[in-house]
Amino acid sequence: MQGWQFAEGINYPYFFLNWGSKAGAIGFTNELPFMGTVWWILALLVFLIIVGRVYLLLVEFFKKRYAK
């Protein structure tokens, strides 16, 4: 479906997926979303990998601590 908008110039419900913003796909700007879609996806990927590693470290820590 083409031509639909959630607001003026916003084609997607999440700001970091809005290819049509002034930042575009890989650019930068001084207004939301500040970075292009590719940068947001990479930032979210790195954040989720870090959260997953911390979770696995906590599981291992508690497994060693309470496995007596």
Secondary structure as UniProt FT lines:
FT   TURN            8..9
FT   HELIX           15..17
FT   TURN            19..20
FT   TURN            22..26
FT   TURN            32..33
FT   HELIX           37..66
//
